[in-house]
Amino acid sequence: MKRSEFIKNISLATVLLADGSIIPALGTESLKTKNKLRFVVASDGHYGQSKTDFQQYFDTIIKEINTQHAQEKFELCVINGDIIHDNPAFLADAKKTLDALEMPYYITQGNHDRVPADLWQQTWNMPFDYDVVVKDNAFLFGTTSNIKGEYLCPNLSWFKQKLEEHKNKKNIFIFIHITPVKWTDNGVDCLDFQTLVKQYKNIRGIFNGHDHDQEGIKTKDGIPYLFDSHIGGSWGTPYRGYRIVELKKNNDILTYLMNPTVRINEAKL
């Protein structure tokens, strides 16, 4: 990439500061600070959707994520919902394709992942709601749909339990497919969930899929809600990309999108 192109792209980055502020990344020390933890988030593959090149979309993104991983290690990858497109028959092939990722990966259920709980558990060895701890950071993964494909709020009782359990962790990262704030036509206004999460100051970001045309960061009650475009499907941003998140040693977060080979929309949290 030419330096002029790099400067243009990096000016769109965001840094999520440890004190809760959000600032443009260009010119910040966080660009130079070493990473403590690095992960990647992608969503909306829609494996099996007719009249789309779904296998090619998956293969391309997996290749690019693995290339990034070879350059600098990802601790994990999150596939944040709508892995398949409605038909459970595609689940096994989607899983086989994602198994080519060269780092641990975790998944959430989206509204097009219309799969019963037992088949989901059998396929992924993960329930609909679960948590993982990595280097004193809690990762919470929750469903926002069901076998009918309905748009639902997150499981409030489960999140209450887990947020309290992890209240002393350095950071909490939440992954749910459907946006729990009615910012978009496809979001859901989950007022009880909004009230819950604002009580925990160590929540550093809530990651959403679902809205294929959303690629930025919105905030509510001081919490960033991060979108990552889409990796498949028939609509959305003109590119199919994914989000990289870099937790720095000073606990700032640098985040940006890959489209899928060029770095765009960087942000510091």
Legacy VTK file of the C-alpha trace (Angstrom):
# vtk DataFile Version 3.0
C-alpha trace
ASCII
DATASET POLYDATA
POINTS 269 float
0.000 0.000 0.000
1.253 3.512 -0.837
1.937 5.751 2.180
-0.771 8.220 1.109
-3.289 5.369 1.038
-2.103 4.139 4.442
-2.540 7.602 5.991
-6.025 7.898 4.520
-7.029 4.512 5.867
-5.478 4.892 9.291
-7.215 8.261 9.760
-10.486 6.309 9.801
-9.279 4.114 12.667
-10.657 4.370 16.180
-8.987 3.877 19.535
-11.048 2.845 22.553
-9.112 4.334 25.424
-8.839 2.593 28.770
-10.730 5.515 30.375
-13.743 4.940 28.118
-13.034 7.705 25.603
-13.131 7.049 21.872
-10.759 8.962 19.604
-9.379 8.762 16.049
-6.288 6.595 15.903
-4.103 8.748 13.679
-1.167 10.170 15.615
-1.863 8.295 18.858
0.725 6.399 20.838
-1.509 3.318 20.734
-0.452 2.734 17.146
3.057 2.093 18.472
2.145 0.254 21.687
2.637 -3.513 21.670
-0.374 -5.792 21.635
-1.357 -7.849 24.657
-4.175 -9.686 22.911
-5.437 -9.706 19.351
-8.653 -11.151 17.941
-10.821 -10.999 14.847
-14.603 -10.737 14.421
-16.569 -11.666 11.294
-20.267 -12.241 10.744
-23.011 -12.998 8.257
-21.519 -15.654 6.026
-24.929 -17.043 4.978
-23.445 -20.350 3.890
-25.917 -21.955 1.510
-27.755 -18.843 0.343
-28.900 -19.396 -3.228
-27.525 -17.244 -6.035
-24.451 -16.297 -3.991
-20.862 -17.568 -4.128
-21.022 -18.567 -0.454
-18.221 -21.132 -0.600
-15.901 -18.642 -2.283
-16.812 -15.954 0.252
-15.930 -18.256 3.142
-12.730 -19.498 1.512
-11.564 -15.943 0.790
-12.142 -14.655 4.316
-10.572 -17.707 5.935
-7.503 -17.347 3.729
-7.145 -13.661 4.607
-7.666 -14.214 8.347
-5.083 -16.986 8.324
-2.676 -14.693 6.461
-3.109 -12.021 9.138
-2.649 -14.658 11.827
0.651 -15.745 10.276
1.885 -12.144 10.406
0.798 -11.587 14.009
-1.044 -14.119 16.140
-4.768 -13.930 16.841
-5.797 -15.406 20.183
-9.211 -16.183 18.744
-11.690 -15.570 15.964
-15.419 -14.942 16.471
-18.008 -15.752 13.797
-20.857 -13.597 15.071
-24.003 -15.181 13.686
-25.763 -16.032 10.440
-23.206 -18.681 9.685
-25.679 -20.552 7.497
-28.729 -19.401 5.561
-31.804 -20.990 7.149
-31.307 -24.633 6.149
-29.671 -26.814 8.862
-28.421 -29.132 6.112
-25.645 -26.604 5.429
-24.358 -26.659 9.002
-21.886 -29.525 8.644
-20.242 -28.090 5.515
-20.051 -24.619 7.088
-18.342 -26.148 10.125
-15.926 -28.117 7.941
-15.040 -24.913 6.066
-14.522 -22.855 9.242
-12.298 -25.577 10.672
-9.643 -24.356 8.229
-9.105 -21.357 10.511
-5.683 -21.674 12.114
-6.660 -20.253 15.518
-9.382 -21.114 18.060
-12.750 -19.823 16.915
-16.105 -19.278 18.589
-19.564 -18.748 17.166
-22.910 -17.162 17.994
-26.352 -17.992 16.671
-27.935 -15.532 14.253
-31.506 -15.320 13.012
-30.644 -17.356 9.909
-29.006 -20.103 11.985
-32.338 -21.902 12.352
-31.010 -24.916 14.162
-32.318 -26.741 17.273
-30.200 -26.509 20.411
-29.142 -30.156 20.380
-27.856 -30.025 16.788
-26.071 -26.748 17.494
-24.329 -28.248 20.539
-23.497 -31.425 18.656
-21.996 -29.511 15.719
-19.987 -26.830 17.517
-19.539 -28.313 20.978
-20.820 -24.945 22.207
-24.269 -23.986 23.598
-26.212 -20.910 22.506
-24.949 -18.879 25.515
-21.449 -19.399 26.921
-18.328 -17.606 28.112
-14.570 -17.934 27.641
-11.750 -16.299 29.622
-8.498 -15.328 27.888
-5.725 -13.517 29.771
-8.042 -11.982 32.410
-10.510 -10.918 29.709
-14.032 -12.374 29.610
-15.669 -13.100 26.272
-19.447 -13.537 26.467
-21.296 -15.100 23.530
-25.087 -14.941 23.413
-27.912 -15.884 21.082
-30.431 -13.312 19.858
-32.718 -15.640 17.895
-34.314 -19.090 17.822
-35.199 -21.906 15.443
-37.943 -19.711 13.925
-35.468 -16.943 13.089
-37.187 -14.405 15.349
-35.353 -11.245 16.432
-34.857 -11.562 20.192
-33.133 -9.711 23.008
-30.210 -11.462 24.700
-30.885 -13.880 27.561
-31.056 -11.352 30.403
-30.781 -13.777 33.325
-27.732 -15.468 31.799
-26.009 -12.153 31.124
-26.789 -10.928 34.660
-25.117 -14.033 36.070
-22.058 -13.839 33.824
-21.495 -10.093 34.097
-21.546 -10.387 37.870
-19.242 -13.402 37.729
-16.736 -11.463 35.596
-17.112 -8.026 37.197
-13.481 -8.074 38.366
-12.006 -9.124 35.034
-9.819 -6.562 33.308
-12.148 -6.349 30.301
-15.408 -7.871 29.080
-16.213 -8.291 25.388
-19.792 -9.209 24.378
-20.789 -10.837 21.085
-24.434 -10.958 19.991
-25.707 -11.105 16.449
-28.648 -8.685 16.546
-28.074 -5.127 17.719
-29.871 -4.591 21.078
-30.473 -0.878 20.365
-32.966 0.336 17.768
-30.457 2.268 15.669
-31.251 0.392 12.477
-34.304 -1.095 10.778
-33.122 -4.550 11.812
-32.190 -3.756 15.411
-34.227 -4.583 18.545
-34.717 -2.121 21.410
-33.683 -4.249 24.397
-34.151 -1.721 27.203
-33.527 -4.152 30.073
-30.293 -5.329 28.466
-29.195 -1.719 27.914
-29.865 -0.972 31.590
-27.910 -4.048 32.657
-24.752 -3.529 30.644
-24.269 0.123 31.605
-23.712 -0.998 35.205
-20.437 -2.742 34.298
-17.621 -0.361 33.507
-15.282 -3.127 32.349
-17.426 -3.840 29.279
-15.169 -2.594 26.493
-17.341 -3.396 23.505
-20.512 -5.086 22.302
-19.994 -6.636 18.873
-22.933 -6.975 16.478
-23.542 -8.590 13.109
-26.886 -8.720 11.307
-26.785 -5.256 9.703
-24.665 -5.973 6.625
-24.504 -2.294 5.692
-23.088 -1.178 9.054
-19.304 -0.884 9.365
-18.703 1.631 12.141
-19.053 2.154 15.881
-22.044 3.551 17.750
-22.107 4.349 21.477
-24.752 4.246 24.184
-24.169 4.946 27.879
-20.446 5.037 27.197
-20.354 1.532 25.676
-19.145 1.084 22.090
-21.261 -1.108 19.818
-19.097 -2.328 16.939
-20.259 -3.507 13.515
-18.202 -5.510 11.031
-20.028 -5.420 7.688
-20.476 -8.984 6.361
-18.470 -11.846 4.889
-21.238 -13.246 2.693
-24.871 -12.825 1.766
-26.565 -10.959 -1.040
-26.622 -7.402 0.337
-24.675 -4.910 2.418
-21.453 -2.936 2.053
-19.792 -3.243 -1.378
-16.929 -5.192 0.212
-16.996 -8.338 2.350
-14.750 -7.884 5.343
-14.060 -8.441 9.014
-12.917 -6.527 12.107
-9.568 -6.805 13.885
-9.292 -5.826 17.558
-5.932 -5.218 19.219
-5.853 -4.895 23.013
-2.719 -2.964 23.907
-0.521 -3.433 26.959
-1.798 -0.095 28.316
-5.375 -1.460 27.943
-6.271 0.837 25.059
-7.906 -0.919 22.118
-7.146 -0.276 18.462
-9.769 -1.617 16.075
-10.194 -1.515 12.304
-11.857 -3.320 9.428
-10.265 -5.360 6.673
-12.090 -5.277 3.353
-10.714 -8.019 3.314
-7.107 -7.172 2.351
-6.946 -3.397 2.996
-7.141 -1.836 6.447
-10.053 0.648 6.822
-12.191 2.398 9.465
-9.614 2.093 12.234
-10.751 2.992 15.740
-9.297 3.288 19.224
-11.441 2.261 22.195
LINES 1 270
269 0 1 2 3 4 5 6 7 8 9 10 11 12 13 14 15 16 17 18 19 20 21 22 23 24 25 26 27 28 29 30 31 32 33 34 35 36 37 38 39 40 41 42 43 44 45 46 47 48 49 50 51 52 53 54 55 56 57 58 59 60 61 62 63 64 65 66 67 68 69 70 71 72 73 74 75 76 77 78 79 80 81 82 83 84 85 86 87 88 89 90 91 92 93 94 95 96 97 98 99 100 101 102 103 104 105 106 107 108 109 110 111 112 113 114 115 116 117 118 119 120 121 122 123 124 125 126 127 128 129 130 131 132 133 134 135 136 137 138 139 140 141 142 143 144 145 146 147 148 149 150 151 152 153 154 155 156 157 158 159 160 161 162 163 164 165 166 167 168 169 170 171 172 173 174 175 176 177 178 179 180 181 182 183 184 185 186 187 188 189 190 191 192 193 194 195 196 197 198 199 200 201 202 203 204 205 206 207 208 209 210 211 212 213 214 215 216 217 218 219 220 221 222 223 224 225 226 227 228 229 230 231 232 233 234 235 236 237 238 239 240 241 242 243 244 245 246 247 248 249 250 251 252 253 254 255 256 257 258 259 260 261 262 263 264 265 266 267 268
